[in-house]
Amino acid sequence: MNAARLVKSEERTFFLDGDVALATVPSLLEQSRELWTGGGDHIVDMSRVRRIDSSSLALMLEWTRAARAGGGSVRFRNIPGQVLAVARLCGVEALLPVESAVRP
């Protein structure tokens, strides 16, 4: 499993890179701890995610909550379709701020 990481692309735009799974989510939470404290609008692009599981949904919901608590927002770009399917099944799809179309 490849360690997941947030890679800054532009001001307030980040790529989620690697494998996003139960084992890598704690590291991603730690990496993002300071990200949400300054407010502002952020974008997390998921086009570089190689493998993903349902724990990514919890991560995305936590990032959405943390961004709002910090006075800002986060939008997700290129969300894998399987993640949206799980969100839909769990009834939380409307809570995910999606910027662009999902990738297969």
N, CA, C and O atoms as a GROMACS GRO file, in nm:
protein
  416
    1MET      N    1   0.084  -0.118   0.000
    1MET     CA    2   0.000   0.000   0.000
    1MET      C    3   0.089   0.124   0.000
    1MET      O    4   0.183   0.134   0.079
    2ASN      N    5   0.058   0.218  -0.090
    2ASN     CA    6   0.132   0.343  -0.098
    2ASN      C    7   0.075   0.443   0.002
    2ASN      O    8  -0.046   0.462   0.010
    3ALA      N    9   0.162   0.505   0.078
    3ALA     CA   10   0.119   0.604   0.174
    3ALA      C   11   0.047   0.718   0.102
    3ALA      O   12   0.092   0.764  -0.003
    4ALA      N   13  -0.062   0.762   0.158
    4ALA     CA   14  -0.136   0.872   0.100
    4ALA      C   15  -0.081   1.004   0.153
    4ALA      O   16  -0.032   1.012   0.266
    5ARG      N   17  -0.089   1.105   0.070
    5ARG     CA   18  -0.042   1.237   0.112
    5ARG      C   19  -0.119   1.345   0.040
    5ARG      O   20  -0.176   1.322  -0.067
    6LEU      N   21  -0.118   1.463   0.098
    6LEU     CA   22  -0.174   1.581   0.034
    6LEU      C   23  -0.059   1.656  -0.031
    6LEU      O   24   0.041   1.687   0.033
    7VAL      N   25  -0.074   1.687  -0.159
    7VAL     CA   26   0.030   1.756  -0.234
    7VAL      C   27  -0.028   1.890  -0.280
    7VAL      O   28  -0.129   1.895  -0.350
    8LYS      N   29   0.038   1.998  -0.238
    8LYS     CA   30  -0.010   2.131  -0.277
    8LYS      C   31   0.013   2.152  -0.426
    8LYS      O   32   0.123   2.130  -0.476
    9SER      N   33  -0.091   2.197  -0.495
    9SER     CA   34  -0.083   2.223  -0.638
    9SER      C   35  -0.076   2.373  -0.663
    9SER      O   36   0.016   2.423  -0.728
   10GLU      N   37  -0.172   2.443  -0.611
   10GLU     CA   38  -0.181   2.588  -0.622
   10GLU      C   39  -0.224   2.639  -0.486
   10GLU      O   40  -0.247   2.562  -0.393
   11GLU      N   41  -0.236   2.769  -0.475
   11GLU     CA   42  -0.286   2.826  -0.350
   11GLU      C   43  -0.422   2.766  -0.317
   11GLU      O   44  -0.518   2.782  -0.393
   12ARG      N   45  -0.429   2.697  -0.206
   12ARG     CA   46  -0.553   2.636  -0.155
   12ARG      C   47  -0.608   2.522  -0.240
   12ARG      O   48  -0.724   2.484  -0.225
   13THR      N   49  -0.526   2.467  -0.330
   13THR     CA   50  -0.565   2.350  -0.408
   13THR      C   51  -0.464   2.239  -0.382
   13THR      O   52  -0.343   2.260  -0.390
   14PHE      N   53  -0.516   2.120  -0.350
   14PHE     CA   54  -0.432   2.008  -0.312
   14PHE      C   55  -0.473   1.884  -0.388
   14PHE      O   56  -0.591   1.864  -0.416
   15PHE      N   57  -0.376   1.800  -0.420
   15PHE     CA   58  -0.404   1.668  -0.474
   15PHE      C   59  -0.397   1.568  -0.360
   15PHE      O   60  -0.305   1.573  -0.279
   16LEU      N   61  -0.493   1.479  -0.354
   16LEU     CA   62  -0.488   1.365  -0.265
   16LEU      C   63  -0.421   1.256  -0.346
   16LEU      O   64  -0.474   1.212  -0.448
   17ASP      N   65  -0.304   1.211  -0.300
   17ASP     CA   66  -0.219   1.123  -0.379
   17ASP      C   67  -0.192   0.994  -0.303
   17ASP      O   68  -0.160   0.998  -0.184
   18GLY      N   69  -0.204   0.879  -0.370
   18GLY     CA   70  -0.172   0.751  -0.309
   18GLY      C   71  -0.295   0.666  -0.281
   18GLY      O   72  -0.398   0.680  -0.346
   19ASP      N   73  -0.281   0.578  -0.183
   19ASP     CA   74  -0.389   0.487  -0.144
   19ASP      C   75  -0.460   0.544  -0.022
   19ASP      O   76  -0.399   0.568   0.082
   20VAL      N   77  -0.590   0.564  -0.034
   20VAL     CA   78  -0.668   0.616   0.077
   20VAL      C   79  -0.747   0.499   0.134
   20VAL      O   80  -0.842   0.450   0.074
   21ALA      N   81  -0.705   0.457   0.253
   21ALA     CA   82  -0.765   0.340   0.318
   21ALA      C   83  -0.761   0.361   0.469
   21ALA      O   84  -0.703   0.457   0.519
   22LEU      N   85  -0.824   0.270   0.539
   22LEU     CA   86  -0.830   0.281   0.684
   22LEU      C   87  -0.691   0.300   0.745
   22LEU      O   88  -0.677   0.374   0.843
   23ALA      N   89  -0.591   0.238   0.690
   23ALA     CA   90  -0.455   0.249   0.744
   23ALA      C   91  -0.389   0.384   0.716
   23ALA      O   92  -0.299   0.424   0.789
   24THR      N   93  -0.433   0.455   0.612
   24THR     CA   94  -0.368   0.581   0.576
   24THR      C   95  -0.445   0.705   0.619
   24THR      O   96  -0.390   0.815   0.618
   25VAL      N   97  -0.572   0.690   0.657
   25VAL     CA   98  -0.654   0.804   0.695
   25VAL      C   99  -0.596   0.880   0.816
   25VAL      O  100  -0.595   1.002   0.813
   26PRO      N  101  -0.548   0.813   0.922
   26PRO     CA  102  -0.491   0.890   1.034
   26PRO      C  103  -0.376   0.982   0.991
   26PRO      O  104  -0.366   1.095   1.040
   27SER      N  105  -0.291   0.936   0.902
   27SER     CA  106  -0.182   1.019   0.853
   27SER      C  107  -0.235   1.139   0.775
   27SER      O  108  -0.184   1.250   0.790
   28LEU      N  109  -0.336   1.118   0.694
   28LEU     CA  110  -0.396   1.228   0.619
   28LEU      C  111  -0.460   1.330   0.711
   28LEU      O  112  -0.452   1.450   0.687
   29LEU      N  113  -0.524   1.282   0.817
   29LEU     CA  114  -0.582   1.376   0.914
   29LEU      C  115  -0.473   1.459   0.979
   29LEU      O  116  -0.490   1.580   0.997
   30GLU      N  117  -0.362   1.397   1.013
   30GLU     CA  118  -0.250   1.470   1.074
   30GLU      C  119  -0.192   1.571   0.975
   30GLU      O  120  -0.163   1.684   1.013
   31GLN      N  121  -0.174   1.530   0.850
   31GLN     CA  122  -0.119   1.620   0.748
   31GLN      C  123  -0.207   1.743   0.726
   31GLN      O  124  -0.158   1.851   0.693
   32SER      N  125  -0.336   1.727   0.745
   32SER     CA  126  -0.430   1.835   0.714
   32SER      C  127  -0.470   1.918   0.835
   32SER      O  128  -0.547   2.012   0.823
   33ARG      N  129  -0.418   1.884   0.951
   33ARG     CA  130  -0.461   1.950   1.075
   33ARG      C  131  -0.456   2.103   1.065
   33ARG      O  132  -0.553   2.169   1.104
   34GLU      N  133  -0.349   2.159   1.016
   34GLU     CA  134  -0.333   2.305   1.008
   34GLU      C  135  -0.402   2.366   0.886
   34GLU      O  136  -0.423   2.487   0.880
   35LEU      N  137  -0.436   2.284   0.791
   35LEU     CA  138  -0.491   2.332   0.664
   35LEU      C  139  -0.619   2.412   0.682
   35LEU      O  140  -0.639   2.513   0.614
   36TRP      N  141  -0.703   2.370   0.772
   36TRP     CA  142  -0.837   2.428   0.783
   36TRP      C  143  -0.844   2.544   0.882
   36TRP      O  144  -0.949   2.608   0.891
   37THR      N  145  -0.738   2.573   0.954
   37THR     CA  146  -0.746   2.674   1.060
   37THR      C  147  -0.748   2.818   1.009
   37THR      O  148  -0.795   2.906   1.080
   38GLY      N  149  -0.699   2.843   0.890
   38GLY     CA  150  -0.691   2.980   0.841
   38GLY      C  151  -0.811   3.027   0.761
   38GLY      O  152  -0.807   3.135   0.703
   39GLY      N  153  -0.917   2.948   0.757
   39GLY     CA  154  -1.033   2.986   0.676
   39GLY      C  155  -1.003   2.971   0.528
   39GLY      O  156  -0.906   2.904   0.490
   40GLY      N  157  -1.083   3.032   0.447
   40GLY     CA  158  -1.064   3.027   0.302
   40GLY      C  159  -1.126   2.904   0.238
   40GLY      O  160  -1.165   2.808   0.305
   41ASP      N  161  -1.134   2.911   0.108
   41ASP     CA  162  -1.192   2.803   0.029
   41ASP      C  163  -1.080   2.714  -0.024
   41ASP      O  164  -0.982   2.763  -0.080
   42HIS      N  165  -1.095   2.584  -0.007
   42HIS     CA  166  -0.995   2.486  -0.049
   42HIS      C  167  -1.056   2.389  -0.150
   42HIS      O  168  -1.177   2.366  -0.152
   43ILE      N  169  -0.969   2.332  -0.232
   43ILE     CA  170  -1.009   2.228  -0.325
   43ILE      C  171  -0.918   2.108  -0.302
   43ILE      O  172  -0.797   2.122  -0.291
   44VAL      N  173  -0.978   1.990  -0.294
   44VAL     CA  174  -0.903   1.866  -0.286
   44VAL      C  175  -0.936   1.786  -0.411
   44VAL      O  176  -1.049   1.743  -0.431
   45ASP      N  177  -0.835   1.766  -0.494
   45ASP     CA  178  -0.850   1.692  -0.618
   45ASP      C  179  -0.810   1.547  -0.593
   45ASP      O  180  -0.700   1.520  -0.545
   46MET      N  181  -0.898   1.455  -0.626
   46MET     CA  182  -0.876   1.313  -0.597
   46MET      C  183  -0.833   1.233  -0.721
   46MET      O  184  -0.840   1.110  -0.721
   47SER      N  185  -0.790   1.300  -0.826
   47SER     CA  186  -0.755   1.230  -0.950
   47SER      C  187  -0.629   1.146  -0.938
   47SER      O  188  -0.604   1.060  -1.022
   48ARG      N  189  -0.548   1.169  -0.836
   48ARG     CA  190  -0.425   1.091  -0.818
   48ARG      C  191  -0.440   0.975  -0.719
   48ARG      O  192  -0.343   0.905  -0.691
   49VAL      N  193  -0.560   0.955  -0.668
   49VAL     CA  194  -0.583   0.843  -0.576
   49VAL      C  195  -0.574   0.713  -0.656
   49VAL      O  196  -0.638   0.697  -0.760
   50ARG      N  197  -0.493   0.620  -0.605
   50ARG     CA  198  -0.476   0.492  -0.675
   50ARG      C  199  -0.576   0.388  -0.625
   50ARG      O  200  -0.645   0.325  -0.705
   51ARG      N  201  -0.582   0.370  -0.496
   51ARG     CA  202  -0.677   0.276  -0.436
   51ARG      C  203  -0.752   0.352  -0.327
   51ARG      O  204  -0.697   0.441  -0.262
   52ILE      N  205  -0.879   0.314  -0.308
   52ILE     CA  206  -0.960   0.387  -0.212
   52ILE      C  207  -1.060   0.292  -0.150
   52ILE      O  208  -1.106   0.198  -0.215
   53ASP      N  209  -1.095   0.316  -0.025
   53ASP     CA  210  -1.201   0.237   0.039
   53ASP      C  211  -1.299   0.332   0.107
   53ASP      O  212  -1.286   0.454   0.097
   54SER      N  213  -1.396   0.277   0.174
   54SER     CA  214  -1.503   0.358   0.231
   54SER      C  215  -1.457   0.451   0.343
   54SER      O  216  -1.528   0.545   0.377
   55SER      N  217  -1.339   0.427   0.400
   55SER     CA  218  -1.290   0.518   0.504
   55SER      C  219  -1.265   0.658   0.447
   55SER      O  220  -1.261   0.756   0.522
   56SER      N  221  -1.248   0.668   0.316
   56SER     CA  222  -1.228   0.799   0.253
   56SER      C  223  -1.350   0.887   0.270
   56SER      O  224  -1.338   1.009   0.278
   57LEU      N  225  -1.467   0.828   0.276
   57LEU     CA  226  -1.590   0.904   0.296
   57LEU      C  227  -1.587   0.972   0.433
   57LEU      O  228  -1.622   1.090   0.444
   58ALA      N  229  -1.547   0.899   0.536
   58ALA     CA  230  -1.535   0.959   0.669
   58ALA      C  231  -1.432   1.072   0.668
   58ALA      O  232  -1.454   1.176   0.731
   59LEU      N  233  -1.322   1.053   0.598
   59LEU     CA  234  -1.218   1.156   0.587
   59LEU      C  235  -1.274   1.281   0.520
   59LEU      O  236  -1.252   1.392   0.568
   60MET      N  237  -1.345   1.264   0.412
   60MET     CA  238  -1.401   1.378   0.340
   60MET      C  239  -1.504   1.453   0.424
   60MET      O  240  -1.508   1.576   0.423
   61LEU      N  241  -1.586   1.379   0.496
   61LEU     CA  242  -1.684   1.444   0.583
   61LEU      C  243  -1.614   1.519   0.696
   61LEU      O  244  -1.657   1.628   0.734
   62GLU      N  245  -1.507   1.462   0.751
   62GLU     CA  246  -1.431   1.531   0.857
   62GLU      C  247  -1.365   1.656   0.802
   62GLU      O  248  -1.367   1.760   0.869
   63TRP      N  249  -1.308   1.650   0.684
   63TRP     CA  250  -1.247   1.769   0.623
   63TRP      C  251  -1.352   1.877   0.598
   63TRP      O  252  -1.324   1.995   0.618
   64THR      N  253  -1.471   1.838   0.556
   64THR     CA  254  -1.579   1.934   0.534
   64THR      C  255  -1.616   2.002   0.665
   64THR      O  256  -1.634   2.124   0.670
   65ARG      N  257  -1.628   1.923   0.771
   65ARG     CA  258  -1.661   1.978   0.903
   65ARG      C  259  -1.550   2.070   0.953
   65ARG      O  260  -1.578   2.180   1.001
   66ALA      N  261  -1.425   2.026   0.943
   66ALA     CA  262  -1.311   2.103   0.992
   66ALA      C  263  -1.296   2.234   0.916
   66ALA      O  264  -1.266   2.338   0.976
   67ALA      N  265  -1.316   2.232   0.786
   67ALA     CA  266  -1.306   2.355   0.706
   67ALA      C  267  -1.411   2.455   0.750
   67ALA      O  268  -1.382   2.574   0.766
   68ARG      N  269  -1.533   2.409   0.770
   68ARG     CA  270  -1.640   2.500   0.815
   68ARG      C  271  -1.611   2.553   0.954
   68ARG      O  272  -1.633   2.672   0.982
   69ALA      N  273  -1.563   2.467   1.042
   69ALA     CA  274  -1.530   2.510   1.179
   69ALA      C  275  -1.418   2.613   1.179
   69ALA      O  276  -1.412   2.699   1.267
   70GLY      N  277  -1.329   2.606   1.080
   70GLY     CA  278  -1.220   2.701   1.068
   70GLY      C  279  -1.257   2.828   0.992
   70GLY      O  280  -1.172   2.914   0.968
   71GLY      N  281  -1.384   2.839   0.954
   71GLY     CA  282  -1.431   2.959   0.886
   71GLY      C  283  -1.416   2.955   0.734
   71GLY      O  284  -1.424   3.058   0.668
   72GLY      N  285  -1.394   2.836   0.678
   72GLY     CA  286  -1.376   2.824   0.534
   72GLY      C  287  -1.463   2.716   0.475
   72GLY      O  288  -1.570   2.682   0.528
   73SER      N  289  -1.416   2.662   0.365
   73SER     CA  290  -1.489   2.554   0.299
   73SER      C  291  -1.391   2.466   0.223
   73SER      O  292  -1.275   2.503   0.200
   74VAL      N  293  -1.438   2.349   0.184
   74VAL     CA  294  -1.361   2.259   0.099
   74VAL      C  295  -1.455   2.203  -0.006
   74VAL      O  296  -1.572   2.174   0.022
   75ARG      N  297  -1.403   2.188  -0.128
   75ARG     CA  298  -1.477   2.123  -0.235
   75ARG      C  299  -1.390   2.011  -0.288
   75ARG      O  300  -1.267   2.021  -0.289
   76PHE      N  301  -1.455   1.906  -0.333
   76PHE     CA  302  -1.382   1.789  -0.382
   76PHE      C  303  -1.398   1.779  -0.533
   76PHE      O  304  -1.506   1.798  -0.588
   77ARG      N  305  -1.287   1.748  -0.597
   77ARG     CA  306  -1.281   1.737  -0.743
   77ARG      C  307  -1.240   1.594  -0.778
   77ARG      O  308  -1.155   1.536  -0.711
   78ASN      N  309  -1.298   1.538  -0.883
   78ASN     CA  310  -1.261   1.405  -0.934
   78ASN      C  311  -1.278   1.295  -0.829
   78ASN      O  312  -1.190   1.212  -0.810
   79ILE      N  313  -1.391   1.297  -0.763
   79ILE     CA  314  -1.421   1.195  -0.662
   79ILE      C  315  -1.447   1.062  -0.733
   79ILE      O  316  -1.524   1.058  -0.828
   80PRO      N  317  -1.383   0.954  -0.689
   80PRO     CA  318  -1.412   0.823  -0.749
   80PRO      C  319  -1.560   0.787  -0.735
   80PRO      O  320  -1.621   0.810  -0.630
   81GLY      N  321  -1.615   0.732  -0.840
   81GLY     CA  322  -1.757   0.697  -0.840
   81GLY      C  323  -1.797   0.604  -0.727
   81GLY      O  324  -1.908   0.613  -0.676
   82GLN      N  325  -1.707   0.513  -0.688
   82GLN     CA  326  -1.740   0.420  -0.580
   82GLN      C  327  -1.759   0.491  -0.448
   82GLN      O  328  -1.839   0.447  -0.365
   83VAL      N  329  -1.688   0.601  -0.427
   83VAL     CA  330  -1.704   0.678  -0.302
   83VAL      C  331  -1.840   0.746  -0.302
   83VAL      O  332  -1.910   0.746  -0.201
   84LEU      N  333  -1.878   0.804  -0.415
   84LEU     CA  334  -2.010   0.866  -0.423
   84LEU      C  335  -2.122   0.765  -0.409
   84LEU      O  336  -2.226   0.795  -0.352
   85ALA      N  337  -2.101   0.646  -0.460
   85ALA     CA  338  -2.201   0.540  -0.446
   85ALA      C  339  -2.223   0.504  -0.299
   85ALA      O  340  -2.336   0.485  -0.255
   86VAL      N  341  -2.114   0.495  -0.224
   86VAL     CA  342  -2.125   0.467  -0.080
   86VAL      C  343  -2.192   0.584  -0.008
   86VAL      O  344  -2.275   0.563   0.080
   87ALA      N  345  -2.157   0.706  -0.046
   87ALA     CA  346  -2.219   0.825   0.014
   87ALA      C  347  -2.369   0.826  -0.012
   87ALA      O  348  -2.449   0.857   0.076
   88ARG      N  349  -2.406   0.791  -0.134
   88ARG     CA  350  -2.547   0.785  -0.171
   88ARG      C  351  -2.620   0.678  -0.088
   88ARG      O  352  -2.729   0.702  -0.037
   89LEU      N  353  -2.557   0.563  -0.076
   89LEU     CA  354  -2.615   0.452   0.000
   89LEU      C  355  -2.634   0.489   0.147
   89LEU      O  356  -2.732   0.449   0.209
   90CYS      N  357  -2.541   0.564   0.202
   90CYS     CA  358  -2.546   0.604   0.343
   90CYS      C  359  -2.630   0.730   0.366
   90CYS      O  360  -2.653   0.769   0.481
   91GLY      N  361  -2.675   0.792   0.259
   91GLY     CA  362  -2.759   0.911   0.272
   91GLY      C  363  -2.682   1.038   0.307
   91GLY      O  364  -2.740   1.131   0.364
   92VAL      N  365  -2.552   1.043   0.274
   92VAL     CA  366  -2.473   1.162   0.307
   92VAL      C  367  -2.419   1.232   0.182
   92VAL      O  368  -2.337   1.324   0.194
   93GLU      N  369  -2.462   1.192   0.065
   93GLU     CA  370  -2.410   1.252  -0.058
   93GLU      C  371  -2.428   1.404  -0.060
   93GLU      O  372  -2.340   1.476  -0.108
   94ALA      N  373  -2.540   1.452  -0.010
   94ALA     CA  374  -2.567   1.596  -0.011
   94ALA      C  375  -2.472   1.674   0.080
   94ALA      O  376  -2.458   1.795   0.065
   95LEU      N  377  -2.406   1.606   0.172
   95LEU     CA  378  -2.312   1.672   0.262
   95LEU      C  379  -2.175   1.694   0.200
   95LEU      O  380  -2.093   1.769   0.254
   96LEU      N  381  -2.149   1.628   0.087
   96LEU     CA  382  -2.019   1.640   0.021
   96LEU      C  383  -2.022   1.752  -0.083
   96LEU      O  384  -2.097   1.744  -0.180
   97PRO      N  385  -1.942   1.855  -0.063
   97PRO     CA  386  -1.935   1.962  -0.163
   97PRO      C  387  -1.849   1.919  -0.282
   97PRO      O  388  -1.727   1.918  -0.274
   98VAL      N  389  -1.915   1.884  -0.391
   98VAL     CA  390  -1.847   1.833  -0.510
   98VAL      C  391  -1.834   1.947  -0.610
   98VAL      O  392  -1.932   2.012  -0.646
   99GLU      N  393  -1.711   1.970  -0.654
   99GLU     CA  394  -1.686   2.077  -0.751
   99GLU      C  395  -1.705   2.031  -0.895
   99GLU      O  396  -1.762   2.104  -0.976
  100SER      N  397  -1.659   1.911  -0.927
  100SER     CA  398  -1.664   1.866  -1.066
  100SER      C  399  -1.706   1.721  -1.074
  100SER      O  400  -1.721   1.652  -0.973
  101ALA      N  401  -1.725   1.677  -1.196
  101ALA     CA  402  -1.772   1.541  -1.221
  101ALA      C  403  -1.679   1.438  -1.159
  101ALA      O  404  -1.560   1.460  -1.141
  102VAL      N  405  -1.737   1.326  -1.127
  102VAL     CA  406  -1.661   1.216  -1.068
  102VAL      C  407  -1.586   1.141  -1.174
  102VAL      O  408  -1.620   1.146  -1.292
  103ARG      N  409  -1.483   1.072  -1.132
  103ARG     CA  410  -1.408   0.987  -1.224
  103ARG      C  411  -1.452   0.844  -1.201
  103ARG      O  412  -1.497   0.810  -1.092
  104PRO      N  413  -1.440   0.758  -1.301
  104PRO     CA  414  -1.483   0.618  -1.285
  104PRO      C  415  -1.400   0.544  -1.182
  104PRO      O  416  -1.424   0.426  -1.158
   0.00000   0.00000   0.00000
